[in-house]
Amino acid sequence: MLPPRWFVRSAWVAHKLLLRATSDRGLHPPTPERCGILRLHTVGRRSGEPRAVVLCYIEDEGRLVTLAMNGWDPADPAWWLNLKTRPSATVDTAGGPRAVTAARATGPERDRLWAELHTVKGYGDLDELSARRGRETAVVVLTPDTPN
């Protein structure tokens, strides 16, 4: 049974506050057993204001992979809408900040990454959560920008 949506959202807000209070000590890389935690910085698509969100992620060949799932709400999360408008962003990870470019995984790549996301703890029952949304959940790939 899934916890109420308000509980999940409250837990992420608490985690975000904890990161701020502990100088980001809660950010950690993924392991084979669990997802990593990063902070994603975007620009609001309508406001133009900076936005930040804490997300679970896995790594795939140097890229960071996460899900655009707003709990099990049918609506896409604001951070994903922001990235669809402006795909350039930055992430804070345990290894430090870096610039990234976001894209939606499609076709066989999406299927492969979706299966990989099932193998780590942190996301819960992805199939049940996705079914509650009533539509496909975007698998978001954050590719680090190469330095010039």
ROPASE-289612 format. One line per field, with one value per residue: residue number from 1; residue in one letter; x, y, z of N, C-alpha, C in turn. Coordinates in Angstrom, 2 decimals, decimal comma, always signed. Example, Ala and Ser with C-alpha at 12.3 -4.5 7.8 and 13.67 -1.06 7.14 Angstrom:
REM ROPASE-289612
loke = [1|2] .
kero = [A|S] .
n_east = [+13,19|+12,85] .
n_north = [-5,69|-2,25] .
n_up = [+7,80|+7,08] .
ca_east = [+12,30|+13,67] .
ca_north = [-4,50|-1,06] .
ca_up = [+7,80|+7,14] .
c_east = [+13,20|+12,90] .
c_north = [-3,30|+0,03] .
c_up = [+7,80|+7,87] .
//
This chain:
REM ROPASE-289612
loke = [1|2|3|4|5|6|7|8|9|10|11|12|13|14|15|16|17|18|19|20|21|22|23|24|25|26|27|28|29|30|31|32|33|34|35|36|37|38|39|40|41|42|43|44|45|46|47|48|49|50|51|52|53|54|55|56|57|58|59|60|61|62|63|64|65|66|67|68|69|70|71|72|73|74|75|76|77|78|79|80|81|82|83|84|85|86|87|88|89|90|91|92|93|94|95|96|97|98|99|100|101|102|103|104|105|106|107|108|109|110|111|112|113|114|115|116|117|118|119|120|121|122|123|124|125|126|127|128|129|130|131|132|133|134|135|136|137|138|139|140|141|142|143|144|145|146|147|148] .
kero = [M|L|P|P|R|W|F|V|R|S|A|W|V|A|H|K|L|L|L|R|A|T|S|D|R|G|L|H|P|P|T|P|E|R|C|G|I|L|R|L|H|T|V|G|R|R|S|G|E|P|R|A|V|V|L|C|Y|I|E|D|E|G|R|L|V|T|L|A|M|N|G|W|D|P|A|D|P|A|W|W|L|N|L|K|T|R|P|S|A|T|V|D|T|A|G|G|P|R|A|V|T|A|A|R|A|T|G|P|E|R|D|R|L|W|A|E|L|H|T|V|K|G|Y|G|D|L|D|E|L|S|A|R|R|G|R|E|T|A|V|V|V|L|T|P|D|T|P|N] .
n_east = [+0,84|+0,52|+1,88|+0,05|-0,20|+0,38|+2,12|+4,41|+5,20|+5,69|+7,84|+9,85|+10,09|+11,02|+13,47|+14,78|+15,05|+16,69|+19,03|+19,81|+20,30|+22,45|+24,60|+24,51|+25,12|+23,44|+23,30|+24,05|+25,87|+24,52|+24,14|+24,51|+22,37|+20,65|+19,03|+20,71|+20,97|+20,26|+20,38|+18,48|+18,73|+16,71|+15,22|+12,36|+9,69|+7,72|+8,05|+10,76|+12,38|+14,87|+14,73|+14,66|+14,97|+14,88|+15,96|+15,75|+18,16|+19,79|+22,86|+23,95|+26,22|+27,75|+25,78|+23,01|+20,06|+16,62|+13,18|+10,28|+8,10|+5,46|+4,92|+2,16|+0,53|-1,34|-0,39|+2,57|+5,67|+6,65|+9,37|+10,08|+8,51|+9,70|+12,27|+11,63|+11,08|+13,44|+16,15|+18,76|+20,50|+21,58|+23,13|+23,50|+25,58|+26,94|+29,54|+29,94|+28,90|+27,50|+27,03|+24,26|+22,39|+19,07|+17,03|+14,36|+14,13|+13,49|+11,76|+13,60|+15,72|+14,43|+12,91|+14,97|+16,21|+14,03|+13,65|+16,08|+15,77|+13,97|+15,53|+16,72|+16,49|+14,33|+12,59|+10,22|+7,27|+7,34|+5,71|+3,12|+2,89|+3,16|+0,93|-1,12|-0,87|-1,91|-0,80|+2,15|+5,23|+7,74|+11,10|+13,91|+16,90|+19,87|+22,45|+25,80|+27,36|+30,05|+33,20|+34,54] .
n_north = [-1,19|+2,20|+5,16|+8,12|+10,81|+13,39|+12,78|+11,78|+14,02|+15,79|+14,51|+14,86|+17,65|+17,99|+16,66|+18,35|+20,66|+19,61|+19,08|+21,70|+22,67|+21,11|+21,63|+20,23|+17,53|+15,38|+14,69|+12,08|+9,60|+7,18|+3,70|+0,17|-0,80|+1,31|+4,41|+7,47|+10,80|+13,98|+17,56|+19,45|+22,27|+24,53|+26,86|+28,75|+28,26|+30,13|+32,21|+32,78|+32,67|+31,27|+27,81|+24,94|+21,45|+18,36|+15,17|+11,61|+9,51|+7,52|+6,34|+6,21|+5,29|+7,63|+9,54|+11,11|+9,76|+10,12|+10,21|+11,79|+12,16|+13,11|+12,37|+10,39|+11,85|+12,83|+15,03|+16,44|+17,04|+20,34|+20,94|+19,31|+20,36|+22,86|+22,10|+21,09|+23,40|+24,89|+23,19|+23,26|+23,03|+22,88|+20,61|+19,62|+17,36|+14,72|+14,78|+17,38|+20,47|+20,53|+21,33|+20,44|+18,92|+18,33|+15,61|+13,65|+10,19|+7,79|+5,13|+2,08|+2,82|+4,13|+1,97|+0,25|+1,85|+2,25|-0,38|-0,66|+1,23|-0,09|-1,80|-0,59|+0,64|+3,13|+4,30|+2,96|+1,08|+1,19|+0,50|+0,44|+3,09|+4,49|+3,50|+4,66|+7,25|+7,21|+7,51|+7,38|+7,64|+10,04|+9,27|+10,84|+12,03|+13,35|+14,82|+15,40|+18,50|+19,01|+20,33|+23,34] .
n_up = [+0,00|-0,83|+0,68|+1,76|-0,61|+0,41|+2,48|+1,19|-0,31|+1,81|+3,04|+1,10|+1,13|+3,74|+3,48|+1,70|+3,28|+5,28|+3,82|+3,22|+5,80|+6,60|+4,97|+2,53|+3,11|+2,84|+0,20|-1,98|-3,86|-6,22|-5,40|-6,06|-4,62|-3,92|-4,88|-5,81|-4,39|-5,54|-6,13|-8,23|-10,27|-11,87|-14,22|-13,80|-16,03|-16,62|-14,76|-14,81|-12,67|-10,41|-9,58|-7,41|-6,75|-5,00|-5,95|-6,56|-8,18|-10,75|-12,20|-15,57|-17,72|-17,15|-17,28|-15,61|-14,38|-13,94|-12,78|-14,07|-12,11|-10,25|-7,42|-7,41|-8,89|-11,76|-13,19|-14,67|-12,93|-11,89|-12,26|-14,42|-16,47|-16,57|-17,49|-20,00|-21,35|-20,99|-21,41|-20,36|-17,32|-13,85|-11,58|-8,19|-6,74|-4,66|-5,52|-6,25|-7,95|-11,29|-14,75|-16,78|-19,47|-20,22|-21,36|-22,71|-22,37|-24,90|-26,64|-27,09|-25,39|-23,26|-22,27|-21,39|-19,40|-17,67|-16,75|-15,41|-13,37|-11,78|-10,30|-8,12|-4,75|-3,43|-5,18|-4,86|-5,71|-8,89|-11,08|-10,00|-9,06|-11,50|-12,88|-11,42|-12,25|-14,77|-17,24|-19,34|-17,59|-17,73|-18,40|-17,45|-18,73|-17,69|-19,09|-18,53|-19,29|-21,49|-20,63|-22,08] .
ca_east = [+0,00|+1,28|+1,54|-0,68|+0,63|+0,85|+3,23|+5,57|+5,62|+6,24|+9,15|+10,81|+10,31|+11,89|+14,80|+15,35|+15,44|+17,83|+20,19|+20,20|+20,82|+23,69|+25,54|+24,39|+25,65|+22,48|+23,48|+24,93|+25,82|+23,77|+24,85|+23,68|+21,19|+19,72|+19,22|+21,43|+20,17|+20,84|+19,53|+18,40|+18,41|+16,12|+14,67|+10,91|+9,33|+6,90|+8,55|+12,17|+13,06|+15,54|+13,98|+15,49|+14,22|+15,71|+15,49|+16,48|+18,68|+20,77|+23,81|+24,01|+27,32|+28,10|+24,59|+22,14|+18,73|+15,58|+11,81|+9,42|+6,89|+5,03|+4,18|+1,36|-0,37|-1,27|+0,35|+4,02|+6,22|+7,04|+10,77|+10,15|+7,96|+10,76|+13,34|+11,15|+11,19|+14,87|+16,81|+20,02|+20,29|+22,73|+22,82|+24,44|+25,70|+27,97|+30,80|+29,98|+27,94|+27,86|+26,01|+23,69|+21,33|+18,02|+16,29|+13,47|+14,50|+12,39|+11,95|+14,35|+16,51|+13,52|+12,59|+16,15|+16,39|+12,89|+13,97|+17,19|+15,23|+13,29|+16,49|+17,25|+15,53|+14,17|+11,45|+9,00|+6,69|+7,20|+4,58|+1,89|+2,86|+2,91|-0,46|-1,98|-0,79|-2,78|-0,06|+3,57|+6,08|+8,95|+12,42|+14,68|+18,34|+20,63|+23,79|+26,74|+27,93|+31,50|+33,86|+35,17] .
ca_north = [+0,00|+3,43|+6,19|+9,24|+11,72|+14,48|+12,28|+11,70|+15,39|+16,35|+13,90|+15,51|+19,01|+17,84|+16,31|+19,57|+21,51|+18,96|+19,33|+23,09|+22,84|+20,33|+21,93|+19,20|+16,21|+14,34|+14,30|+10,92|+8,93|+5,93|+2,44|-0,87|-1,07|+2,43|+5,57|+8,60|+12,00|+15,20|+18,74|+19,97|+23,70|+24,91|+28,22|+28,68|+28,50|+31,34|+33,28|+33,09|+32,62|+30,00|+26,79|+23,80|+20,30|+17,20|+14,01|+10,34|+9,27|+6,47|+6,72|+5,37|+5,72|+9,01|+10,40|+10,99|+9,37|+10,25|+10,09|+12,97|+11,65|+14,03|+11,40|+9,65|+12,82|+12,75|+16,17|+16,39|+17,97|+21,64|+20,92|+18,71|+21,37|+23,86|+21,54|+20,96|+24,74|+25,24|+21,93|+23,48|+23,14|+22,45|+19,68|+19,46|+15,97|+14,55|+15,11|+18,80|+20,93|+20,41|+21,73|+19,30|+19,16|+17,32|+15,06|+12,53|+8,92|+7,24|+3,84|+1,04|+3,40|+4,32|+0,65|-0,24|+2,65|+1,94|-1,66|-0,40|+1,95|-1,08|-2,59|+0,15|+1,09|+4,57|+4,72|+2,24|+0,25|+2,09|+0,15|+0,88|+4,55|+4,92|+3,16|+5,67|+8,49|+7,05|+7,73|+7,04|+8,54|+10,38|+8,96|+12,03|+11,81|+14,59|+14,57|+16,48|+19,30|+18,86|+21,65|+23,84] .
ca_up = [+0,00|-0,94|+1,67|+1,15|-1,39|+1,25|+3,26|+0,30|-0,60|+3,05|+3,25|+0,21|+1,64|+4,91|+3,00|+1,12|+4,41|+5,93|+2,98|+3,40|+7,16|+6,80|+3,88|+1,48|+3,48|+2,47|-1,19|-2,07|-5,17|-6,21|-5,22|-6,68|-3,80|-3,73|-5,75|-5,26|-4,16|-6,11|-6,18|-9,59|-10,37|-13,15|-14,30|-13,99|-17,43|-16,72|-13,89|-15,05|-11,37|-10,13|-8,83|-7,03|-6,27|-4,64|-6,70|-6,63|-9,52|-10,98|-13,23|-16,76|-18,59|-16,84|-17,28|-14,44|-14,87|-12,93|-13,28|-13,96|-11,46|-9,20|-6,61|-8,39|-9,51|-13,22|-13,75|-14,62|-11,94|-12,44|-12,70|-15,76|-17,39|-16,73|-18,33|-21,37|-21,92|-20,96|-21,02|-19,64|-15,87|-13,06|-10,49|-7,08|-6,32|-3,64|-6,16|-6,57|-8,96|-12,70|-15,72|-17,50|-20,44|-20,01|-22,50|-22,38|-22,99|-25,68|-27,30|-26,38|-24,29|-22,13|-21,72|-20,68|-18,18|-16,79|-16,11|-14,48|-12,22|-10,94|-9,53|-6,98|-3,74|-3,38|-5,99|-4,51|-6,76|-10,04|-11,93|-9,35|-9,10|-12,87|-13,22|-10,79|-13,03|-15,93|-18,48|-19,23|-16,82|-18,47|-17,88|-17,79|-18,77|-17,51|-19,63|-18,15|-20,37|-21,55|-20,50|-23,32] .
c_east = [+0,88|+0,90|+0,77|+0,29|+1,18|+2,06|+4,51|+6,09|+6,25|+7,63|+10,20|+11,09|+11,25|+13,32|+15,51|+15,83|+16,65|+19,11|+20,71|+20,86|+22,16|+24,71|+25,64|+24,98|+24,70|+22,53|+24,41|+24,80|+24,99|+24,71|+24,01|+22,38|+20,20|+20,05|+20,06|+20,47|+20,93|+19,86|+19,63|+17,98|+17,91|+15,73|+13,19|+10,51|+8,50|+7,51|+9,97|+13,00|+13,77|+14,67|+14,93|+14,59|+15,22|+15,10|+16,36|+17,01|+19,56|+21,73|+23,77|+25,07|+27,65|+26,94|+23,79|+20,73|+17,74|+14,21|+11,06|+8,07|+6,61|+4,21|+3,42|+0,28|-0,25|-0,44|+1,85|+4,52|+6,69|+8,48|+10,91|+9,58|+8,99|+11,86|+12,89|+11,24|+12,66|+15,65|+18,15|+19,73|+21,61|+22,23|+23,90|+24,41|+26,75|+29,35|+30,94|+28,99|+28,45|+26,68|+25,56|+22,69|+20,34|+17,39|+15,43|+13,97|+13,27|+12,76|+12,71|+15,20|+15,63|+13,21|+13,75|+16,34|+15,26|+13,16|+15,09|+16,70|+14,49|+14,25|+17,02|+16,14|+15,46|+12,97|+10,16|+8,54|+6,39|+6,00|+3,26|+1,78|+2,53|+1,47|-1,42|-1,98|-1,69|-2,10|+1,41|+4,33|+7,36|+10,19|+13,32|+16,16|+19,01|+22,07|+24,70|+27,30|+29,45|+32,13|+34,54|+36,65] .
c_north = [+1,25|+4,40|+7,32|+10,20|+12,86|+14,05|+12,25|+13,10|+16,04|+15,79|+14,56|+16,95|+18,96|+17,52|+17,53|+20,51|+20,93|+19,18|+20,75|+23,29|+22,14|+20,54|+20,78|+17,84|+15,08|+13,95|+13,10|+10,27|+7,67|+4,75|+1,38|-1,14|+0,07|+3,58|+6,62|+9,76|+13,19|+16,34|+19,29|+21,43|+23,98|+26,38|+28,08|+29,08|+29,75|+32,51|+33,71|+33,06|+31,28|+29,09|+25,65|+22,70|+19,19|+15,97|+12,78|+10,20|+8,03|+7,01|+5,71|+5,94|+7,20|+9,99|+10,14|+10,75|+9,45|+10,13|+11,40|+12,51|+12,55|+13,23|+10,52|+10,55|+12,72|+13,88|+15,94|+17,36|+19,25|+21,63|+20,33|+19,67|+22,47|+23,36|+21,37|+22,31|+25,16|+24,02|+22,09|+23,72|+22,84|+21,48|+19,79|+17,99|+15,90|+14,90|+16,57|+19,17|+20,67|+20,84|+20,49|+19,80|+18,01|+16,89|+13,91|+11,28|+8,36|+5,86|+2,83|+1,58|+3,61|+2,98|+0,10|+0,51|+2,40|+0,64|-1,48|+0,30|+1,01|-1,82|-1,88|+0,53|+2,61|+5,06|+4,05|+1,40|+1,14|+1,78|+0,60|+2,40|+5,07|+4,64|+4,18|+6,98|+8,41|+7,34|+7,43|+8,11|+8,78|+9,93|+10,08|+11,73|+13,18|+14,29|+15,72|+17,18|+19,11|+20,24|+22,05|+23,99] .
c_up = [+0,00|+0,16|+0,98|+0,45|-0,53|+2,08|+2,42|+0,02|+0,64|+3,33|+2,36|+0,64|+2,84|+4,49|+2,43|+2,23|+5,13|+5,13|+3,18|+4,76|+7,38|+5,69|+2,88|+1,84|+3,14|+1,00|-1,22|-3,43|-5,09|-5,95|-5,92|-5,91|-3,70|-4,67|-5,03|-5,05|-4,73|-5,95|-7,61|-9,55|-11,78|-13,11|-14,59|-15,40|-17,61|-15,94|-14,24|-13,77|-11,18|-9,27|-8,50|-6,48|-5,97|-5,29|-6,44|-8,05|-9,54|-12,03|-14,36|-17,68|-18,40|-16,85|-16,01|-14,95|-13,72|-13,59|-13,08|-13,40|-10,27|-8,19|-7,58|-8,97|-11,04|-13,85|-13,67|-13,55|-12,63|-12,95|-14,11|-16,80|-17,64|-17,66|-19,78|-22,09|-22,04|-20,49|-20,31|-18,17|-15,17|-12,00|-9,44|-6,72|-5,22|-4,20|-6,54|-7,64|-10,37|-13,57|-16,48|-18,53|-20,33|-21,32|-22,00|-23,11|-23,71|-26,20|-26,46|-25,23|-23,06|-21,47|-20,90|-19,35|-17,18|-16,05|-15,09|-13,21|-11,27|-10,00|-8,29|-6,02|-3,79|-4,16|-5,57|-5,69|-7,97|-10,90|-11,32|-9,37|-10,49|-13,29|-12,61|-11,55|-14,25|-17,25|-18,25|-18,45|-17,61|-17,70|-18,38|-17,67|-18,70|-17,94|-19,23|-19,38|-20,34|-21,43|-21,81|-23,14] .
//
